[in-house]
Amino acid sequence: MKLRQSVLVVEPNDKLAELIRAGLKAKGFEVTAAKRGAEAIRSATTLSSDVIVANASLSDMSGSELRRAILQHEEVADLPLVLYQPQMAARMRYRFIIEPDLYTSAPVSLPRFCLRVCALSRPRGGRAVAEVCEAGILKVDTMAHRVFVKDREVLLTALEFRLLVTFMSARERVLSREQLLREVWGIRAHADTRTVDTSVKRLRQKLGPAAPAIETVRSVGYRFLDGNPSGVASSTTTRYARATTAPIPSARSSARGVSPAGEAS
């Protein structure tokens, strides 16, 4: 069972890669490295990485090409991607310009750069959620990172789990695709919202008879129906409610699902 989250750093400069590795390890991450985009795709599919951190100007592909390549591989399509452009600062120190404002934002220090990676490893929005949430036949244990439909466990990827928790924490409210991109993917620039539709489709397929709880609001986005939506059997003992507990970190098991015992961030 993996106890720490894993970051894949894609950086052709060995010195800079080691600098980023040290900063992320100090934040508690397990760090692996790659130098090229193609190598990064292969590594991500075999190492069960939680986040990819990549130089926006690799030798074999640009940052946008790397993002497209990731989305084309179902095994890693749900991985958050942090793109950066390094700049040499005073006293031989590097600073980083981070996507989405690669060419307009001010560069940040390594500690702030690492905080960005940490932020992507947790659910967005700072919503508090209950430790055990139930709605109809759907039950989510956010502490153990386990999901049950009719008492049958359903294995979700880290992104699918975050997506479901985001829906449930905003029950009965419509979330636009752009909001979901910000809160679940951490993408604030213009992006293809079909990514959201594809992930919601996969999540619904896994939820099976509980899928109607996620309602499509035409031309707007999605809404989680609290209680007993049409088509969802009634077996609720506790309605989903906000709680004062802290948000639960995301997790990715070695099987690219949610481990039965849960994973720490």
BASEBA-9547 format. One record per residue (C-alpha): residue in one letter; x, z, y. Coordinates in steps of 0.05 Angstrom, whole numbers, padded with zeros to 5 digits, always signed. Layout:
BEGIN
AXZY
...
***
This chain:
BEGIN
M+00000+00000+00000
K+00028-00020+00068
L+00032+00038+00116
R+00056+00002+00178
Q+00036-00062+00211
S+00082-00122+00206
V+00104-00168+00261
L+00135-00237+00250
V+00183-00254+00306
V+00198-00328+00315
E+00260-00334+00359
P+00318-00383+00351
N+00367-00340+00391
D+00395-00287+00344
K+00414-00239+00399
L+00345-00242+00431
A+00311-00237+00363
E+00349-00174+00348
L+00331-00145+00417
I+00257-00158+00404
R+00263-00131+00333
A+00293-00066+00358
G+00238-00058+00411
L+00182-00069+00361
K+00213-00025+00308
A+00215+00031+00360
K+00139+00022+00366
G+00131+00033+00291
F+00125-00040+00267
E+00158-00072+00207
V+00192-00134+00234
T+00212-00199+00200
A+00243-00259+00233
A+00241-00335+00232
K+00276-00387+00276
R+00229-00447+00270
G+00155-00458+00272
A+00150-00488+00203
E+00189-00430+00175
A+00142-00382+00211
I+00081-00412+00178
R+00112-00405+00109
S+00134-00334+00122
A+00067-00312+00151
T+00030-00336+00089
T+00075-00298+00041
L+00092-00235+00080
S+00021-00213+00101
S+00042-00207+00175
D-00007-00175+00224
V+00018-00208+00288
I+00062-00268+00304
V+00108-00264+00364
A+00139-00331+00382
N+00182-00365+00433
A+00138-00418+00467
S+00194-00470+00463
L+00218-00474+00391
S+00263-00530+00367
D+00211-00562+00321
M+00146-00548+00359
S+00117-00521+00424
G+00075-00458+00429
S+00010-00498+00431
E+00031-00537+00369
L+00048-00473+00333
R-00021-00445+00350
R-00055-00508+00323
A-00013-00504+00260
I-00034-00432+00249
L-00107-00449+00258
Q-00101-00504+00206
H-00078-00454+00152
E-00136-00411+00129
E-00089-00357+00103
V-00061-00343+00173
A-00115-00371+00219
D-00138-00301+00238
L-00069-00277+00261
P-00060-00258+00334
L-00005-00299+00366
V+00037-00276+00425
L+00074-00332+00460
Y+00130-00317+00509
Q+00183-00351+00551
P+00247-00309+00558
Q+00285-00305+00623
M+00354-00275+00635
A+00350-00219+00686
A+00403-00176+00720
R+00455-00140+00678
M+00445-00190+00621
R+00376-00163+00605
Y+00319-00207+00583
R+00249-00207+00614
F+00189-00242+00585
I+00133-00285+00612
I+00073-00278+00565
E+00017-00326+00549
P-00035-00343+00574
D+00001-00346+00641
L+00067-00372+00616
Y+00084-00409+00680
T+00047-00369+00733
S+00055-00295+00716
A+00112-00249+00734
P+00161-00233+00677
V+00156-00164+00644
S+00207-00118+00613
L+00217-00111+00538
P+00178-00045+00534
R+00118-00077+00568
F+00125-00138+00524
C+00122-00092+00463
L+00060-00058+00491
R+00026-00126+00492
V+00040-00134+00418
C+00013-00064+00405
A-00050-00081+00443
L-00062-00141+00399
S-00056-00098+00337
R-00117-00058+00356
P-00190-00075+00369
R-00202-00099+00441
G-00246-00068+00493
G-00235+00005+00479
R-00303+00015+00449
A-00311+00079+00409
V-00342+00072+00341
A-00369+00119+00289
E-00325+00133+00229
V-00380+00113+00180
C-00430+00062+00207
E-00493+00039+00170
A-00543-00014+00187
G-00592-00035+00133
I-00553-00050+00070
L-00487-00055+00109
K-00439+00004+00111
V-00372+00004+00147
D-00320+00060+00140
T-00274+00049+00199
M-00225+00104+00178
A-00213+00075+00109
H-00223+00002+00131
R-00276-00010+00077
V-00340-00050+00081
F-00398-00044+00032
V-00460-00087+00023
K-00512-00054-00024
D-00456-00006-00045
R-00413-00064-00067
E-00346-00067-00031
V-00331-00131+00008
L-00258-00149+00023
L-00247-00174+00094
T-00185-00198+00130
A-00159-00157+00189
L-00192-00204+00239
E-00258-00205+00202
F-00259-00129+00201
R-00245-00126+00276
L-00299-00178+00288
L-00351-00138+00249
V-00333-00073+00283
T-00337-00108+00351
F-00406-00134+00334
M-00431-00066+00311
S-00402-00029+00371
A-00441-00076+00417
R-00506-00071+00376
E-00567-00108+00404
R-00524-00138+00459
V-00505-00212+00463
L-00430-00225+00460
S-00408-00293+00484
R-00355-00332+00447
E-00308-00323+00506
Q-00319-00247+00503
L-00303-00247+00428
L-00240-00288+00440
R-00217-00235+00490
E-00236-00174+00450
V-00219-00195+00379
W-00165-00248+00388
G-00136-00224+00454
I-00140-00294+00483
R-00156-00295+00557
A-00142-00367+00574
H-00187-00426+00559
A-00189-00436+00484
D-00229-00473+00432
T-00290-00429+00418
R-00300-00464+00352
T-00249-00414+00326
V-00302-00360+00336
D-00356-00400+00301
T-00310-00412+00241
S-00293-00338+00234
V-00365-00316+00241
K-00385-00366+00187
R-00332-00338+00140
L-00353-00266+00156
R-00426-00282+00142
Q-00408-00314+00076
K-00372-00251+00054
L-00428-00205+00078
G-00478-00244+00036
P-00548-00211+00040
A-00526-00171+00102
A-00507-00235+00140
P-00574-00238+00179
A-00551-00176+00217
I-00506-00224+00257
E-00554-00267+00297
T-00535-00331+00332
V-00561-00335+00404
R-00564-00409+00418
S-00518-00435+00473
V-00494-00363+00487
G-00460-00328+00429
Y-00478-00275+00377
R-00515-00209+00372
F-00513-00154+00319
L-00583-00132+00301
D-00585-00057+00292
G-00632-00027+00241
N-00667-00075+00193
P-00664-00148+00215
S-00707-00198+00179
G-00678-00213+00110
V-00638-00148+00105
A-00664-00097+00057
S-00679-00028+00082
S-00633+00026+00055
T-00608+00056+00119
T-00596+00130+00122
T-00561+00130+00190
R-00569+00079+00245
Y-00505+00053+00275
A-00488+00092+00337
R-00432+00102+00387
A-00386+00160+00374
T-00331+00196+00411
T-00278+00179+00359
A-00221+00134+00379
P-00221+00059+00363
I-00196+00043+00294
P-00133-00001+00288
S-00137-00066+00250
A-00108-00073+00181
R-00084-00128+00134
S-00072-00114+00061
S-00022-00149+00017
A-00080-00187-00012
R-00100-00210+00058
G-00162-00166+00055
V-00179-00094+00069
S-00146-00047+00021
P-00190+00003-00016
A-00150+00061+00011
G-00143+00033+00081
E-00081+00018+00121
A-00051+00051+00181
S-00035+00012+00244
***
